[in-house]
Amino acid sequence: MIESSTCSFVMTLSENSSIPLCVDLDGTLVRSDMLFESTLMLVRQHPACMLKFPFWLARGKANLKAQIAARVNLSSASIPYNEEILAFVREQRATRKTVLVTGSHQSIADIVADQTQAFDQIQGSSEQVNLTNSNKRDWLVQEFGENGFDYIGNDSDDLVVWPASRQALAVSTPQGIARTSGQDFERVFETDDFGIKDLLSLIRVHQWSKNALVLVPFALDQRIGDWPATFAIVLAFFAMSFLASMTYILNDMLDLQADRLNETKKHRAMASGKVPLLVGIKAMIALGIAVCVCAFFLPAQFNLILVAYLLSTLWYSFYLKRVMMLDVCMIAALHTLRIIAGTLAIAAAWSFWLLAFSMFIFFSLAMAKRVSELMNLQAAGVEKTVGRDYLVADLPVLTACGVATGFISVLVVALYINSEKVSEMYSTPQFLWLVCPILMYWIGRLWMKTGRGEMHEDPIIFAMRDKVSLETVVLMMIVVGAAAFV
């Protein structure tokens, strides 16, 4: 019987306070999987350890957990607890014994118990025993007897444990284990399942707008009406978008701890626990397949840029993001790679001016991103970023660098307008000079917004949602159109 009533449940418990309450960890007490969490932390700190995983796993999953736990310190980790379950356990502890029994390694279970202060007894996996499925059931029966304990779990691994308990309790989504298992539950703690909106947030569909940079060489080369080029550039856009989404998911996994300490990023799909880490891994695999399908129809040179983009992103995720200034340079380079990808996808002519402009403008935007993050930290009374090598004291220097490179990008545009190529491509190139003051206005306004603390931590997302920025883009398009056709 699911959800018989909270009152009758509490009365039943009070009738036999000697029955301990045993609580699972992964997916029950926490909205995550601690094996995945600790593995990701180890991969971020020591990527070479990935080569050892198969050898550790060959000696059993319990050994794998022990080896990872021995190399990772989660004592100060930000763990996404299920607050409803934690409150329930603390309430029950007032009248009976509470036990944390988990497949996670004993050292991780001890850390959780120390953080929550909600358990009288803690039992986790050892190097020899993986405390899941029948192993967990056998330990509980040996410790408390058949039907001598109440148990809260959340997934199929617990199906062998619940029948041995006096009362079965479950943490489940509306369509989850409580509905599909056939098990009778004394009480079900319902959690929200992730939906399409959460998946779209996971793969950052809104960030695909950045890949519109792939289309820039197509537009500047005036290839509209060239159907083979149109087909190629559309495929290139989706290939870059799928690949970027892959890297966003990987970056989010490696940044879980830092994101949970950030007021904005803590709401991300995996950092908040809305989307399980395993779902994130499956999404990465699906996106990788989609990238390969698109790449099959595109030139080999474009595919080399895809590989370069992936390797650069991995380098950024594992190392460069923690090195001041180099992280900003790589962000600018990754945006410029999108333009190079668009050039190679349609075999367009190379433009030194376009590449120079993109490096300067995207360096400026990346600086605005860092300045915005630091200003949020400053407002919260924090002096140093987590996972990045920046201090609040760096704000004046970063701001100066960002403003300078932003206006240098306008100088590049001015030099481009004065080149012979522009005279050949546009019937009235004099109109293009209007682009310079428009750009100066937009860049100046963007940095004024940043300095006032009104900037979104991603300036490109800010520009997409900002009415004035959109009006500026339309105005520049009108100016370029006038230069081409008037």
BAKOLGU-82793 format. One record per residue (C-alpha): x, y, z. Coordinates in steps of 0.25 Angstrom, whole numbers, plus 5000, padded with zeros to 4 digits. Example, Ala and Ser with C-alpha at 12.3 -4.5 7.8 and 13.67 -1.06 7.14 Angstrom:
! BAKOLGU-82793
504949825031
505549965029
This chain:
! BAKOLGU-82793
500050005000
500650134995
500550255004
499550195014
499550325022
500650395030
499850395043
499750245043
501150225039
501650305050
500750235060
501250095055
502750145057
502450195071
501850055075
503249995073
504350095075
505349985076
505249955061
506450035054
506250125042
507250085032
507550185020
508150165007
509150275002
509150294987
507850344981
507250334995
507950425005
508650494994
508150544980
509450484973
510350354973
511550374981
512350274973
512150364961
512450484969
513750434975
514150374961
513950514955
514750584966
515850484964
515850504949
515950654950
517050644960
517850534954
517350504940
518450394938
517750304948
516650274938
517750174932
517650094945
516150084946
516049954937
517149884946
516449934959
515049884954
515649744950
515849714964
514349754967
513549874969
513749874984
515249894980
514950004970
514150084981
515250064991
516350104981
515650234977
515250264992
516650254996
517050364986
515950464988
515650555000
514150585001
514150635015
513950785010
513050744998
511750804995
510750684995
509350704989
508550645001
507050614999
506550705010
505250635012
505950505015
506950575024
505850645032
505150515033
506350435038
506650545048
505250535053
505250385055
506550385062
505850455074
505150325076
505950215070
507350165065
507650225051
508650145042
509350195029
509550065021
510150095007
510850034995
511850154995
513150125002
513250135017
514050265017
513050335009
511950285018
512650335030
512850475023
511350485020
511050445035
511950545040
511350655031
509850615034
510050575049
508750495047
509250345049
509550255061
510250145052
510950155039
511250035030
511850045016
512649965006
514049915009
515149874999
514549725000
513049745001
512249834992
511049865001
509949864990
508749764986
508849634994
510049675001
509349795007
508149705011
509049595017
509749695026
508449765030
507749625034
509049585041
509049715049
507649735052
506949605048
505849575038
504749685038
505549745049
505849875042
505149985034
505850025021
505750145011
506350114997
506150174983
506450074972
506449934967
507649894975
506749904987
505749814982
506449694989
506549775002
505149825004
504549685006
505449655017
505049785025
503849815034
503449935026
503849975013
503950125009
504350184996
504950304990
504250304976
503850394964
502350374960
502750274949
503950214957
504150094966
502950114974
502050104962
502749994954
503349894964
502049834970
502649854984
501749894995
502250025002
501850075015
502250215010
502750274998
503550404997
503250464984
504350544976
504150614963
504650534951
505550614940
504750654928
505050714914
505350854920
506450794929
507050714917
507050844909
507750914920
508750804922
509150814907
509050964908
508250984895
508251124898
509751124896
509651074882
509451224878
510951234879
511151134868
510451234859
511851284857
512051164848
511051234838
511951364838
512851324826
511651274819
511051414820
512251494817
512651404805
511251434800
510851294797
509351304799
508751224788
509851124787
509151004792
510350904794
510951014802
509651034810
509550884813
510950884818
510851004827
509550954833
510250814836
511450894841
510550974851
509950844857
511250774857
511850884865
510650904874
510550754877
512050754880
511950874889
510850814897
511750694899
512750784905
511750864913
511350734920
512750684923
513150824928
511850824937
512250684943
513650724946
513150864952
512150804961
512750844974
513050984969
511651004962
510950964975
511651084982
511251184971
509951254973
509551244959
510251114954
509751034966
508351024959
508950954947
508350814944
509450724950
509950814961
508550824966
508350674965
507150694956
507850604945
508650484950
510050474946
509850344938
508850414929
509850524927
510850414922
509750354913
509450484907
510950504904
511050374896
509750404888
510350544885
511650484881
510850394871
510150514865
511450584863
512050464855
510750454846
510950604843
512450594841
512250484831
511650584821
512650694823
514150714818
515250654825
515850784828
514550824836
514650694843
516050734848
515550854854
514550774861
515650694867
516450814870
515250874877
515050754885
516450744890
516550894893
515250874901
515850754909
517150834911
516350954916
515450864925
516550784932
517650894933
517551034926
516251074933
517051074946
518151164940
517951314941
517851384927
518151254919
516651214922
516151344916
517151324904
516551184901
515151234902
515451334891
516151234883
514951134884
514051244878
515051274867
515151124864
513651124861
513951234850
515051144844
514151024844
513151104836
514151144826
514651004824
513250944823
512951024810
514451044806
514251204807
515351294805
516151324818
516051464825
517151514833
516251624838
515151534842
516051444851
516751564857
515351634860
514851504866
516051484875
515951624881
514451634883
514351494889
515551524898
514751644903
513451564905
514251454913
514851564922
513451614924
513051474928
514151464939
513951604944
512451574946
512751454953
513751524962
512751634965
511751534969
512751474979
513051614984
511651634987
511551504995
512751545003
513651434996
515151474992
515551364983
514851274972
514751124974
515451044963
515951174956
517251254959
516551394961
516451484973
515451594975
516651684976
516851654961
515651724957
516351864952
517351784944
516351694937
515351814934
516551894928
516951774919
515451744915
515151894911
516451904904
516251784895
514851814893
515151944886
516351884879
515351804872
514651924867
516051974861
516151844854
514851864847
515252004843
516551954837
515751844830
514751954824
515952024818
516451904811
516351884796
515551754798
514351834804
514351934792
514251814783
513151744791
512251864794
511551964785
511552074795
512652034806
512552174812
511352134819
512152024827
512852134835
511552144843
511852004848
513052064857
512252164865
511152054867
512151954872
512752054881
511452084887
511051944889
512451904895
512452024904
511051994909
511351854912
512551884921
511751994928
510751884931
511851794935
512451894945
511051924951
510851774954
509751764944
510351664935
509951524933
511151424936
511151394921
511151524913
510751454900
509451404908
509251544913
509351604899
508351504893
507351544904
507651694904
506751774896
507751884893
508851784888
507851724879
507451854873
508951884871
509051754863
507851794854
508451934852
509851884848
509151784838
508351904832
509651974830
510351854824
509151834815
509251984811
510651974808
510451844799
509251894791
509052044791
